[in-house]
């Protein structure tokens, strides 16, 4: 009896250890906020590389590529950044295709055990920041290619999850219908802005005007995305005697994921789904043939748009008396939240089905164990089963760490010449919290006059 009991306890422990791959790894991010304040990008990169084999499994390689791609941007190494961001983009496309083809057979697997093919905002902004990198490298044609990729991806978002939902719906275990959320994001003002300033630099004002108009349209047609006032931008067809200096600031921490616990109670031919935090009302679904009085739990991820320590950003040109404010052109955190709503119903339905099917199977197995092994042995086997099921029901909170939350910009008319440029970050009380000295910048009548600053807090 003792050997059986010990074996059961060992089985439970091994099951928990086996489920460790279903937990999101975060050790690689210890102390990175402090290092970002210190602008110690090399230290963060070294820490990530040291944790690579433990924190970034093969199924998590997209996050590894994204993290390093953004960190090398902050270093100003735009070529290396684009190499990693390109690897991220290629992996996201490959793994999405793989997820569609294997959706039906992976229905009962926890999402943490599957390959991570990226959040949609990560996929889109990979191209945005590649385009920005190419502008720094004066490779305008490559930047235009990235902007076109942004537009192509945005037009595909809803269809993307229709395909996933269709494949999940073909699994024999399904008892519920899949739905897909609607896409509210069709046009990136930031992507259009990058294209506009590149066309202006090339001396193509009519092409730039198309992007200028698309920026106006983005704000008017997408109120859920652009919840703030449109920044002041100069019409490319306007008569301007002086060139403009384009200043961009990346601000705030990246969107993060948390998990929300849900409970399921089975009723005669129905199930009741309850959000523990009451963020959503209880829901009842028909499930023909299911027996009552089973209780299960599972967890869902949700995305949070963190509040930044920065209240405003301003630029000072050669110690001018009056700082020039930067205005928000993109709220990446809000885009992350809004685009997640497209696939959220699919994840929700899949999680319910997985929880119920696994839970019922576990209850039946437990009953059989106790029947064949009465007493302590059967109880310990049941315990081991419960431990394994609970350990495999955590939310997939994987997400990249180093995207900014907001992007701010300003177009400043200046005569041709050299200027000292400083970007100041202030809190909501207008108290300075960081000043980024960009040094001496030459503003030319021809070409692109583009500088970038960042404060990821």
C-alpha positions as CSV (number, residue, x, y, z in Angstrom):
1,X,0.0,0.0,0.0
2,X,2.9,2.4,0.9
3,X,4.5,1.8,-2.5
4,X,1.3,2.6,-4.3
5,X,0.8,5.7,-2.3
6,X,4.3,6.9,-2.9
7,X,4.0,6.2,-6.6
8,X,0.8,8.3,-6.7
9,X,2.4,11.2,-5.0
10,X,5.4,10.9,-7.3
11,X,3.1,10.8,-10.3
12,X,1.5,14.0,-9.1
13,X,4.8,15.7,-8.7
14,X,6.0,14.6,-12.2
15,X,2.7,15.8,-13.7
16,X,3.3,19.2,-12.2
17,X,6.8,19.3,-13.5
18,X,5.6,18.2,-16.8
19,X,3.2,21.0,-16.9
20,X,5.9,23.6,-16.2
21,X,6.1,24.1,-20.0
22,X,2.6,25.4,-19.8
23,X,3.6,28.3,-17.6
24,X,4.7,31.6,-19.1
25,X,8.4,32.3,-18.3
26,X,9.4,35.7,-17.0
27,X,12.8,35.3,-15.4
28,X,14.5,36.9,-18.3
29,X,12.7,40.2,-17.4
30,X,13.9,40.5,-13.8
31,X,15.1,44.1,-13.2
32,X,14.7,45.2,-16.8
33,X,12.6,48.2,-15.8
34,X,15.5,49.6,-13.8
35,X,17.9,48.9,-16.6
36,X,15.6,50.7,-19.1
37,X,15.6,53.8,-16.8
38,X,19.4,53.6,-16.8
39,X,19.3,53.1,-20.6
40,X,21.4,50.0,-20.1
41,X,20.3,48.2,-23.2
42,X,23.5,46.1,-23.4
43,X,22.8,44.8,-19.9
44,X,19.2,43.7,-20.9
45,X,20.4,42.0,-24.0
46,X,23.1,40.1,-22.1
47,X,20.5,39.0,-19.5
48,X,18.1,37.8,-22.2
49,X,20.9,35.9,-24.0
50,X,21.9,34.3,-20.7
51,X,18.3,33.1,-20.2
52,X,17.7,32.2,-23.8
53,X,17.7,28.4,-23.4
54,X,15.5,28.4,-20.2
55,X,13.1,31.3,-20.9
56,X,12.7,31.1,-24.7
57,X,11.9,27.6,-25.8
58,X,11.5,26.8,-29.5
59,X,7.8,27.4,-29.2
60,X,8.5,30.9,-27.8
61,X,11.0,32.0,-30.4
62,X,8.8,34.8,-31.7
63,X,9.1,36.6,-28.4
64,X,12.8,36.2,-28.4
65,X,13.1,37.7,-31.8
66,X,10.7,40.6,-31.0
67,X,12.5,41.4,-27.7
68,X,15.9,41.6,-29.3
69,X,14.6,43.4,-32.4
70,X,13.2,46.2,-30.3
71,X,16.2,46.3,-27.9
72,X,18.6,46.8,-30.8
73,X,16.4,49.6,-32.1
74,X,16.9,51.4,-28.8
75,X,20.7,50.9,-29.2
76,X,20.5,52.6,-32.6
77,X,21.6,49.4,-34.3
78,X,18.9,49.4,-37.0
79,X,20.4,46.7,-39.2
80,X,20.6,44.2,-36.4
81,X,17.1,45.2,-35.2
82,X,15.7,44.5,-38.7
83,X,17.4,41.1,-38.8
84,X,15.6,40.1,-35.6
85,X,12.3,41.7,-36.5
86,X,12.4,39.9,-39.9
87,X,13.0,36.6,-38.2
88,X,10.0,37.4,-35.9
89,X,7.8,38.2,-38.8
90,X,8.7,35.1,-40.7
91,X,8.2,32.9,-37.6
92,X,4.8,34.5,-37.0
93,X,3.6,33.7,-40.5
94,X,5.0,30.2,-40.4
95,X,3.5,29.4,-37.0
96,X,0.1,30.9,-37.8
97,X,-0.1,28.7,-40.9
98,X,0.9,25.7,-38.7
99,X,-1.7,26.6,-36.1
100,X,-4.5,26.6,-38.6
101,X,-3.5,23.2,-40.1
102,X,-3.3,21.6,-36.6
103,X,-6.1,23.5,-34.9
104,X,-8.5,20.6,-34.7
105,X,-5.9,18.2,-33.3
106,X,-4.7,20.7,-30.7
107,X,-8.1,21.7,-29.3
108,X,-7.5,19.9,-26.0
109,X,-4.0,21.3,-25.5
110,X,-3.4,24.4,-23.3
111,X,-2.3,27.3,-25.5
112,X,0.9,27.6,-23.5
113,X,1.9,24.2,-24.8
114,X,1.5,25.4,-28.4
115,X,3.8,27.6,-30.6
116,X,3.3,31.3,-30.0
117,X,2.6,33.1,-33.3
118,X,2.3,36.5,-31.8
119,X,-0.4,39.0,-30.9
120,X,-1.8,40.8,-33.9
121,X,-0.5,44.1,-32.7
122,X,3.0,42.6,-32.5
123,X,2.7,41.4,-36.1
124,X,1.6,44.8,-37.4
125,X,4.1,46.9,-35.4
126,X,7.0,44.6,-36.5
127,X,6.5,46.2,-39.9
128,X,6.0,49.7,-38.4
129,X,9.3,49.6,-36.6
130,X,11.1,48.0,-39.5
131,X,9.9,50.9,-41.7
132,X,11.2,53.3,-39.0
133,X,14.5,51.5,-39.0
134,X,14.7,51.9,-42.8
135,X,14.1,55.6,-42.6
136,X,17.0,55.9,-40.2
137,X,19.1,54.0,-42.8
138,X,17.8,56.2,-45.7
139,X,16.4,53.1,-47.4
140,X,13.0,54.6,-48.4
141,X,11.9,51.9,-50.9
142,X,12.3,49.2,-48.2
143,X,10.3,51.5,-45.8
144,X,7.5,51.7,-48.4
145,X,7.4,47.9,-48.6
146,X,7.0,47.6,-44.9
147,X,4.1,50.1,-44.9
148,X,2.3,48.1,-47.6
149,X,2.8,45.0,-45.4
150,X,1.1,46.9,-42.5
151,X,-1.9,47.6,-44.7
152,X,-2.1,44.1,-46.0
153,X,-2.1,42.6,-42.5
154,X,-4.8,44.9,-41.2
155,X,-7.1,43.9,-44.1
156,X,-6.6,40.2,-43.2
157,X,-7.1,40.3,-39.4
158,X,-10.7,39.2,-39.2
159,X,-10.4,36.5,-41.9
160,X,-7.3,35.2,-40.1
161,X,-9.3,34.0,-37.1
162,X,-12.3,32.9,-39.2
163,X,-9.9,30.3,-40.5
164,X,-8.7,29.3,-37.0
165,X,-12.3,29.1,-35.8
166,X,-13.4,26.9,-38.7
167,X,-10.6,24.5,-38.0
168,X,-11.4,24.3,-34.3
169,X,-15.0,23.8,-35.2
170,X,-14.2,20.7,-37.1
171,X,-12.9,18.8,-34.1
172,X,-15.2,16.0,-32.9
173,X,-15.1,17.2,-29.3
174,X,-16.9,20.4,-30.1
175,X,-20.3,21.1,-28.5
176,X,-20.3,24.9,-28.9
177,X,-20.2,27.2,-31.9
178,X,-17.2,29.5,-32.5
179,X,-17.5,33.2,-33.1
180,X,-14.9,35.8,-34.1
181,X,-14.8,39.5,-33.0
182,X,-15.0,42.3,-35.5
183,X,-11.9,44.2,-36.6
184,X,-11.9,47.9,-35.6
185,X,-8.4,48.6,-36.9
186,X,-7.9,49.0,-40.7
187,X,-5.5,51.9,-41.1
188,X,-2.4,52.8,-39.0
189,X,-1.9,56.6,-38.7
190,X,1.7,55.9,-37.6
191,X,2.4,53.8,-40.7
192,X,0.9,56.5,-42.9
193,X,3.0,59.1,-41.2
194,X,6.2,57.3,-41.8
195,X,5.3,56.9,-45.5
196,X,4.3,60.6,-45.7
197,X,7.6,61.9,-44.4
198,X,9.5,59.6,-46.7
199,X,7.6,60.8,-49.8
200,X,8.2,64.4,-48.7
201,X,11.9,63.7,-48.4
202,X,11.9,62.2,-51.9
203,X,10.3,65.4,-53.3
204,X,7.0,63.6,-54.0
205,X,4.4,65.9,-52.4
206,X,1.4,64.4,-54.2
207,X,2.2,60.9,-53.0
208,X,2.8,62.3,-49.5
209,X,-0.6,64.0,-49.7
210,X,-2.3,60.6,-50.1
211,X,-0.8,59.5,-46.8
212,X,-1.7,62.8,-45.2
213,X,-5.3,62.3,-46.2
214,X,-5.2,58.7,-44.9
215,X,-4.0,59.9,-41.5
216,X,-7.0,62.2,-41.3
217,X,-9.3,59.3,-42.4
218,X,-7.7,57.0,-39.7
219,X,-8.8,59.3,-36.9
220,X,-12.2,59.9,-38.3
221,X,-13.1,56.3,-39.2
222,X,-11.6,54.5,-36.2
223,X,-12.8,56.2,-33.0
224,X,-12.2,53.0,-30.9
225,X,-8.6,53.1,-31.9
226,X,-7.9,56.9,-32.0
227,X,-9.5,58.1,-28.8
228,X,-7.3,61.3,-28.8
229,X,-7.1,64.4,-31.0
230,X,-5.2,64.2,-34.3
231,X,-1.7,65.8,-34.1
232,X,-0.9,69.0,-36.1
233,X,0.7,68.0,-39.4
234,X,1.6,70.1,-42.4
235,X,-0.2,69.5,-45.7
236,X,2.4,68.2,-48.1
237,X,0.9,70.4,-50.9
238,X,1.0,73.5,-48.7
239,X,3.5,76.2,-49.7
240,X,6.4,75.9,-47.1
241,X,9.6,77.8,-47.6
242,X,11.4,76.0,-44.9
243,X,12.2,72.3,-44.3
244,X,10.7,70.5,-41.3
245,X,12.4,68.5,-38.6
246,X,10.3,65.4,-37.8
247,X,10.6,64.4,-34.1
248,X,9.2,61.1,-32.9
249,X,9.2,59.9,-29.2
250,X,8.4,56.3,-28.1
251,X,6.8,56.4,-24.7
252,X,5.5,54.0,-22.0
253,X,5.7,50.3,-21.2
254,X,4.5,47.6,-23.5
255,X,1.1,46.1,-23.1
256,X,1.0,43.1,-20.7
257,X,-1.2,40.1,-20.2
258,X,-2.8,38.8,-17.1
259,X,-5.0,35.8,-16.4
260,X,-8.6,35.8,-15.3
261,X,-10.2,32.8,-13.6
262,X,-13.4,31.3,-14.7
263,X,-15.5,28.4,-13.3
264,X,-17.8,26.0,-15.0
265,X,-20.7,24.2,-13.4
266,X,-22.6,21.5,-15.4
267,X,-26.4,21.4,-15.4
268,X,-28.7,18.9,-17.1
269,X,-27.7,19.3,-20.8
270,X,-26.2,22.8,-20.1
271,X,-23.2,24.4,-18.6
272,X,-22.9,27.6,-16.6
273,X,-19.8,29.8,-17.0
274,X,-18.9,32.2,-14.3
275,X,-16.2,34.9,-14.3
276,X,-14.8,34.9,-10.7
277,X,-14.1,38.6,-10.8
278,X,-17.6,39.3,-12.2
279,X,-16.1,41.3,-15.1
280,X,-18.6,39.6,-17.4
281,X,-22.1,38.3,-16.5
282,X,-22.7,34.6,-16.0
283,X,-23.5,32.7,-19.2
284,X,-25.4,29.5,-19.8
285,X,-24.8,27.3,-22.9
286,X,-26.5,24.2,-24.2
287,X,-24.4,21.1,-24.0
288,X,-26.7,18.1,-24.9
289,X,-26.0,14.9,-23.0
290,X,-23.8,16.4,-20.3
291,X,-24.5,15.3,-16.7
292,X,-25.1,17.8,-13.9
293,X,-23.0,18.7,-10.8
294,X,-19.5,18.7,-12.2
295,X,-17.3,21.7,-11.3
296,X,-14.3,22.8,-13.3
297,X,-12.1,25.9,-13.6
298,X,-9.9,27.4,-16.3
299,X,-8.2,30.7,-17.0
300,X,-8.3,33.2,-19.8
301,X,-5.6,35.8,-20.7
302,X,-6.5,39.5,-21.1
303,X,-4.4,42.4,-22.3
304,X,-3.9,45.5,-20.2
305,X,-2.7,48.9,-21.6
306,X,-0.4,50.1,-18.8
307,X,-0.5,53.7,-17.6
308,X,2.7,55.6,-18.4
309,X,4.7,57.7,-16.0
310,X,4.9,60.2,-18.8
311,X,2.2,62.9,-19.0
312,X,3.6,65.0,-21.8
313,X,6.7,65.3,-24.1
314,X,8.3,68.4,-25.5
315,X,11.2,69.2,-27.7
316,X,13.6,72.1,-27.2
317,X,15.5,73.3,-30.2
318,X,18.9,75.0,-29.5
319,X,17.7,76.3,-26.1
320,X,14.8,78.1,-27.6
321,X,12.7,79.9,-25.0
322,X,9.5,78.0,-25.8
323,X,9.5,74.2,-25.9
324,X,7.5,72.6,-28.6
325,X,4.9,69.9,-27.5
326,X,4.8,66.5,-29.1
327,X,1.3,65.0,-29.8
328,X,0.3,61.4,-29.8
329,X,-0.2,59.8,-33.2
330,X,-0.5,56.1,-32.1
331,X,-1.7,54.4,-29.0
332,X,-0.1,50.9,-29.4
333,X,-1.5,49.7,-26.1
334,X,-5.0,50.5,-27.1
335,X,-4.4,48.8,-30.5
336,X,-3.2,45.7,-28.6
337,X,-6.4,45.7,-26.5
338,X,-8.7,46.3,-29.5
339,X,-7.2,43.8,-31.9
340,X,-7.1,41.1,-29.1
341,X,-10.9,41.3,-29.1
342,X,-11.0,39.8,-32.6
343,X,-9.6,36.4,-31.4
344,X,-10.9,36.6,-27.8
345,X,-14.2,34.8,-28.5
346,X,-12.2,31.9,-30.2
347,X,-9.9,31.5,-27.2
348,X,-12.9,31.7,-24.8
349,X,-14.9,29.0,-26.6
350,X,-11.8,26.7,-27.0
351,X,-11.0,27.1,-23.3
352,X,-14.5,26.2,-22.2
353,X,-14.5,23.1,-24.4
354,X,-11.1,22.0,-23.3
355,X,-12.0,22.5,-19.6
356,X,-15.3,20.6,-19.8
357,X,-14.0,17.7,-22.0
358,X,-10.8,17.2,-19.9
359,X,-12.7,17.7,-16.6
360,X,-15.4,15.1,-17.4
361,X,-12.8,12.7,-18.6
362,X,-10.9,13.2,-15.4
363,X,-14.0,12.7,-13.2
364,X,-14.8,9.4,-15.0
365,X,-11.2,8.3,-14.6
366,X,-11.2,9.1,-10.9
367,X,-14.4,7.1,-10.4
368,X,-12.8,4.1,-12.1
369,X,-9.6,4.5,-10.1
370,X,-11.5,4.5,-6.8
371,X,-13.6,1.6,-7.9
372,X,-10.5,-0.5,-8.7
373,X,-8.4,0.9,-5.9
374,X,-10.6,1.5,-2.8
375,X,-9.2,3.4,0.1
376,X,-6.1,5.5,0.2
377,X,-4.6,4.4,-3.0
378,X,-7.7,5.3,-5.0
379,X,-7.9,8.7,-3.2
380,X,-4.2,9.5,-4.0
381,X,-4.7,8.5,-7.6
382,X,-7.7,10.9,-7.8
383,X,-5.6,13.6,-6.2
384,X,-2.8,13.1,-8.7
385,X,-5.4,13.5,-11.5
386,X,-6.8,16.7,-10.0
387,X,-3.3,18.1,-9.7
388,X,-2.5,17.4,-13.3
389,X,-5.7,18.9,-14.6
390,X,-5.3,22.1,-12.5
391,X,-1.7,22.5,-13.5
392,X,-2.6,22.3,-17.2
393,X,-5.3,25.0,-16.9
394,X,-3.4,28.3,-16.8
395,X,-3.7,31.1,-19.2
396,X,-1.2,31.8,-22.0
397,X,0.2,35.2,-20.9
398,X,3.1,35.2,-23.3
399,X,3.8,38.6,-24.9
400,X,6.8,40.6,-26.0
401,X,8.2,43.1,-23.5
402,X,9.8,46.0,-25.3
403,X,7.3,47.7,-27.6
404,X,6.4,51.2,-26.5
405,X,2.9,52.0,-25.5
406,X,2.5,55.4,-27.3
407,X,4.2,57.1,-30.2
408,X,4.3,60.9,-30.3
409,X,5.4,63.3,-33.0
410,X,5.9,66.8,-34.1
411,X,6.8,68.5,-37.4
412,X,8.9,71.6,-36.8
413,X,9.7,74.1,-39.6
414,X,13.3,75.3,-39.4
415,X,15.7,77.1,-41.7
416,X,18.5,74.9,-43.0
417,X,21.3,74.6,-40.5
418,X,22.6,72.9,-37.3
419,X,20.5,72.7,-34.1
420,X,20.9,71.1,-30.7
421,X,17.8,69.0,-30.0
422,X,16.6,67.9,-26.6
423,X,13.5,65.9,-25.8
424,X,12.0,66.3,-22.4
425,X,9.6,63.9,-20.7
426,X,7.3,65.3,-18.0
427,X,4.9,63.6,-15.6
428,X,1.2,64.5,-15.3
429,X,2.1,67.4,-13.0
430,X,4.5,68.8,-15.6
431,X,7.5,67.9,-13.5
432,X,10.5,66.8,-15.6
433,X,11.4,63.1,-15.2
434,X,13.9,62.6,-18.0
435,X,15.7,64.7,-20.6
436,X,17.1,63.0,-23.8
437,X,19.8,65.1,-25.4
438,X,20.0,64.1,-29.1
439,X,23.0,66.4,-29.7
440,X,23.6,68.4,-32.8
441,X,21.2,67.7,-35.7
442,X,21.6,69.1,-39.2
443,X,18.4,70.1,-40.9
444,X,18.6,70.0,-44.7
445,X,16.4,71.5,-47.4
446,X,16.5,68.2,-49.2
447,X,16.2,64.7,-47.8
448,X,14.7,63.4,-44.6
449,X,15.1,65.3,-41.3
450,X,14.1,62.7,-38.8
451,X,15.1,62.1,-35.2
452,X,13.8,59.7,-32.6
453,X,13.8,59.5,-28.8
454,X,12.5,57.0,-26.3
455,X,11.6,56.6,-22.7
456,X,10.0,53.2,-21.9
457,X,8.4,53.9,-18.5
